């Protein structure tokens, strides 16, 4: 971390808005400080959009006075129940709050709030690195207040609480998730006493809403190396409470001298591999993506969830087979069925994003099976049909899933995956199968043979699909209809009328 002198701090706060805030506070006779994450990120040289200001007095009064001073283009929103105000001005967003002290009851994370001093306000901050304040008043502009040696903790790469960590976490258990989230995002170590308090207070997470938990969990998943966070969640006992399905992956069982790999650490390696691949340029198999309406962050998030859950069915499918060893047959299909209940419990979206994760979990073994055998056009075409527009993400996930320590075996899979990708690109260009549908509908079969809904319709549709997938017939209506008539004749069905 780079040290910042007082003169440099003044330069970093040279944007007119900071001087305007300070002058407004001076005119009202109150102290005003920029605090928290914005100050932390100045020292860490990280981009930050959130500007939070603490006023020793009324934050609302400063915000309203500043809005009048800035005039046209300034919009102030006041939240009197919370004692806060937000000012938006030419793309800037600044939050104002009065300095306050807080106290908590045991069964709620909602504090009892009273007016307080700057010291009271910094005391209630979650971590030392977030308990930094810089004065904006004219006579002390740029002066740093660091009551808890937050700068030293940043230099040492430590996450620690300003006060007793047991009180900090018990008062607001969401801070435990934030502790691990910051450690993950910043690649910092959690200080020993703080770590021990996490373990002692883990059960307190039960009073936190799923929405709050998932917000922090998604930030961990979107970090550059999310495995850091999941290892910490496991280490302190939070993981079994919030994601027991992932906690169940941890551990190795040995029988007759044969052990399976630890699927928890394998999963984290796959997740990190996906993150590294997402951050690297790659050739897309598709020109568009079904989630293109979402932000890039959203697209990245759900593929990472698929990576986290890709082996979630292994604990339920694990079996010992004499002469074979440990097996996990159909763990992909078992895992696929586990996704929806998990999403429902975690208050994750139950829309196309759920369907996307389910699909990738269910299909993640298919490219691996293809790459372990002869890579045929038929097998690749079937894969393309089933994955559809998610084929590129599926291939990325499957390549990330190759974590073998046998480098020769790993390279063989990766070489075969490259061949699978080449065949996918060729088939898409040649056959235009990206949005394939069966040329023969169930309605046409019923009309042709005078049938009511019955199993023969499904048999015919599947036979047509298999014939196209296996390149027995072209992918067009005429060829498919001729094949249908021949197949129906073998089944003892005859067309009716002029059909």
N, C-alpha and C positions, 0 to 999 in steps of 0.2 A: 504494500500500500504506500502510495506517495504522500509525504508530509505536505501540508498546505500552510504557508505563512499567512499572517494577518492580511498583508497586502494582496496576496493571491486570493484569499477568501473574498476580499472586497471586489476583486476583478471578476470572480466567479459569480458574484451577486450583482453584476453591473447592469443586468436587465432593468429597464426603467421601472417595472412594476414593484421591485423590491424597495427602491427608494420611495416610490409613491406610497407603499404600505407604511414604511417607517415614518414618513412625514405626516400621514393621516393619523397614525397613532400618537405622534408628538402633539398634534393639534388637539387631540382628545385627552392628552395628559396620561396615557397608559403605556406600559411596556408591551412590545410585540416581538415575537421570535419566530423564525422559520425552524421547524423541528422535524425529528423523526427520519423517515426513509429518504427524504430529499437530501438532508444533510449527510446521512450515511453514504448515499450514492455519489455525492460530490467527492468524498475521500476515496471511494472505491472506483471512481471514474466509470460509473455505470449510468446509462441514460435513465432519467426519471421524469415522469410527467406529473406526479402527484406532489403538489405544493401544499403543505399543511402549516398553518400559522396558529400559534398560541398567544392569546392576549391576556395579560394580567388585568382583568376587567371584563368588559363585554366584547366578545368576538363579533357578535351581531352588529353592534354599534360601529365598529371599525369597518366591517364589510359594507354596511349601508353608506357610511360616509365616503368610503373609497369609491363606491359605485356612483355617487353623486359627483365626486371629483372627476372621475374618468368620463362621465357623460355618455354620449351616444355610443352604442356598441357594448356597453357594460350591462350585464344582467345579474342581479343578485337574487338568490333563492334563500329564504329564511326558514329554518326548522326550529321553531321556538321550543317545542317539546324536548329537543335534544340540546338546546343552547348553541346551535351551530348555524353557520351560513356559508353559502358557496357563491363565489363570484366567477363569472365567465366573461372573458374579454379577449377578443381577437385570437381565439384558439387556446388561451390560457384558462386553467381552472385552479382556483385557490380556495381551500377550505379554511374557515376561521372558527375558532372555538375559544371560549374563556378558560383560563387555567382552573383546574379543578382537582379535588381529592375524591377518592372513591372508596367505598366499603361494600362488601358482598355478604349475602346470606349463603348458607351451605348448599341449598338446593337450586340455585339459579346463578347464571353468569351475568345477569343484569345488575349493574352496580347501583348503590345509592350514591348520588352525586351531590357534592357541595362545592361552592366556590373555594378556590385555593390559591396558593402561590405558585411561582414557576417551579420551585423545588417540589411541591406537592405533585405537580403535573408530571415532572420527570420521574418521580418515585413510582408512579403508576404505570410507567412504560414497560413493555414486555421484556426487552433485552437491552443490554448496555449499548449495543451498537445502534439502537433506535432511540436512545435517551440523550441524544445530542441536540443542542439548540444554538442558533446563531442570532444575535440581536440585530434588529432592523431599525431601531431608533437612531436618530442622526448622530448623537454624541457617542454611541457605542457600536456603530454600524460595523458588522463583520466580526464582532467579538464572539468567540466560541465559549459555550458553557458545556462542560463535560464532567458532570458530578461523579460518574461511575467508571471512569477510565475506559470509555467505549473505544477511544482511539487505540489504546494499547491492545484491547481485545481484537480490534480489526487487524492490527499488525501481527498478532499471534494467530489469527484465523480462528477465534473462539466465539461460540455462542454461550452467553451467560446472562442470568437475570440480574437486574439492579439490586433487588432485595432478596429475601429468603425465597428460593425457588419453590419450596413446598407451598408457601402462601400464594406466590404468583400463579402456579398451576392449579391449585385448588380453587382460588377465586374465579379464574376463567380458564377452564380446561382446554378451550380451543387453542390457548397459547402453546399447548404441547404439540399440536399439529403444526403451528407456526414455527416453533423451535426447529422441528425436523425439516420443515419446508425451507427455512433460511439456511440451515446446514447443507441442504442439498443444492439449492440454487447457488450459494456462494462457495461451496466446497470447503466449509469451515467444520471444525471439530466441536462437538458439544462438550462444554466444560464438565469436569467430573461430578461436582456437586449437583449441577443442573441435570446431568444424566441420571444420577441416582434418584433425584426427585421425580423425573419422568416415570421411572419404574414404580415408585411408591404411589403415584397419583394416577396411574393409567386407567383405573376403573372409573375415575371421575368423567372420562370422555362420554359416558353413557347419558349425561344430562345435556349433551350438545346435539343439535338437530343434524339430521343426515345432510341437509343442504349445506350447512356450514362445513361439515367434515369433507364432503365431496369437493367443495370449492378448494380447500387446501390440498386434498389428494390430487386433484387435477393439476394443480401448480407443481406438485412434486413430479407427476408423470411427464409434464412438459419441460422439466429441467433438462440440462444437457446430459447428465448422468443420473437418471432416476433411481438406479440401484442403490445409491447412497441412502436415499430416503427410506426405501423399503427395508434395508438392513437395519437402519435405526428404528423403524417402526416395530420390527421383529424383536430387536434387542431390548426394547423397553416394555414390551408386552402389549403395545397398542394394536399390532396387526391382527392378532386373534379376535380382538373386540370389534374391529371395523371391517376386516376382510378375512373371515375365518377360512374361506375357500383357498386363499393364497397361502395363509399360514399353514394349512394342512399339507402343502407341497413340501415343507421343510423336513429334512431328516433322511437317513439312509438305513435300510433294513438289510441285514446279511443272513443268508441261509446257505448252508453247505459250502461256506467259504465264498459265496457269490453275492455281490452287492449291486444294487441299482444306483444310478447317479442321484445326487440330491436335486430333485426337480425344482426346488425353490431357487437355488442359485443358478441352475440352468435357465429358468424363466427370466431371472434378472439379467443374465448375459444376453439372452435373446432380445429383451427390451432395450438394453443399451445398444445392441447391434442395430436395431431398427432406428433408434435415435441418431446414431452415427450415419446411417445410410440416408436418413431424411435430410441431414445437414450437408450431404455431399451431392454434387450434380449427378443426375442419372437420366438415362434415356427412358421416356415414358412409352409404354406399349400403346396407350390410348391417347387420343388427341384431347379428350374431355374426361371429366370425372363426375360421377353421380352426385357428389357432394360439392360441386363447384359453387353452389350458392352459399356455401359456408366459407368462413375465413380460412386462411392457411392454417392458423392455430387450431381450428376445429378439425380440419382434415388430419393434421398431425396427431391430434389427441386420440381420435378413435382408432387409428391404426396402432397406436401405442397401447390402448386398452385391449385390442385384439392380441397383441404380443403378450401382455400381462396374463391374459386368460387362455392362451392357446393350449396349455397343458392342464387346465383346471380340472379336467375329468380324470386325471391319472390316479389320484388317491382312491377313487371309487372303482376304477377298472383294474387296479393292481392285483395280479395273481402270480402264484408260484406254480410252474409247470415242471414236473420231473423230466429231466433230460433236456429241458429248454432253458429254464431259469426264470427270471422275472419277466412278466409280460404286462402290457397295458393295452390289450385289444380294444378297439373301438373307443379309445379315450377321446378322440376328436368329436365323435357323435354324442357321447355322454356330456362332454364339455359344452357342446353347442346347446344342449337342453338346459344347462345350468346357467347360461348367460342371462336369460330373461328374468328368472327369479332374483338373481343378484342385482340386476339393473333396477328391478322394482323395489327391492329393499333399500338400495342406496339412493333412491330418488334420482336415478339417471334417466335420460330421455327414452321413452318407449316408442320411438318412431323409426324412421329409416336408418338412424344411427345404430339402434339396437340390431336391426336386421343385418346391417353391414358387419358388425362385430360377430354376430351369430354365424354369418356366412363364412367369414375368414377362419373362425375357430373350427367349424365343421369341415372345411376344405383344406386345412393347412397340411394334411398328410399327403394329399393327392400329388402335388408336384414332386414330393420326395420319393414317392413310390415310382413315378415315371422316371425320375432321374436315376433310380437304382436299377432300372431295367433298360431294355432297348427303347429309345425315344422314338415312338412311331407317330405318324401323322394322326392316326385314329385316336390314340390316347391324348395327344395334345389338343385335338379338336374337341374331345369330350370335356377336357379341362376348361377350354375357352368357353364352351357353351354354358357350363355350370357357374363359372366365375363371372362371366359377362364383363361389365365395365369395371369391375374391381380386380381384374386379372393382374394389373401391374402391382397393386398393393399386396395381393396374395403372393406373387413371386418374391417381392421384397421381404415379406414375413418369412417365407420358406428359406430363403438364402440366409437370413439372420438366424434361423433355427439350426443351422449346421454348426455345432459347437464342439465337434469331436476333437479330441487331443491328438488323434491319429492324422497327421498332416496329409499323408498320401490319400487316405479315405476322404478327408475333407476336400482336397483338391479335385478328386474324382467327381464328387457331388457337384461342386461349383462348376466344373467343366461341363457336366451334363445339364446343369441349369442354364448355362449359356446356350447350349444347343436347344433346350426347350424354348428359351426366349426367341431365338432365331426362327424356330418353327412357328411360334405364335405370331410373330410379325409377318412371316410369309403367308400363313393361313388367313390372317385378317385382310391382307392386301389382295389375296387371290380369291377368297371365298366370300368376303364381306359378311362374316358371321357375327359381328359384334352384337347385333340385336336380333339374333336368330329366333324365329318362331317356326313351329311345325307347319309346313305348307298345307297339311290336311287337318281341318278342325274336327272336333267331335260331332258338330252339327252336320258336317258334310258326310261323315261316315253313317250317321243315323238316317239321313235322307237317302243315301245311296242304297242302303240295305234294308230300309224300313224297320230300323231298330229303335227300341226305347233304351233309356240309359241302362247299360249292362257292362260286364267285365270284358266282353269281346271288343268293345270300343277302345278301352285302355290298352288291350293287347295289340290292336292294329296300330294305334298311335305310337306305342313304344317300338313296334317293329319298324315303322317308317323312320322314326328318329334314329334307331340303331343303324339302319341301312344307310342313312345319310352320313351319320358320324363315322361309319366304317368305310365310306367312299364306295359303297356298292352301287349307289345311284346318285345322280346330281342333286343339288339343292334347289329344285324347282317343282312347281305344282304338277306339271305333266308327268314327269318321271315318278313323282311320289304317288300320283293317282294310279298310274299303271302298276306300280309295285303293290299298292293297296288292293287292287282288284285281284292280282295273282295270289297274294297272301290270304285274302278272304276266301278265294276258291279252295285253297288248301284246308281252310278251317270249315268248309262246308257252307259258306255264306254265298248267296247269289244276289246280284243287283235287282232292284224292283223297277217296274215301269221302264221309262226311257233313261233311267239313271245310268 
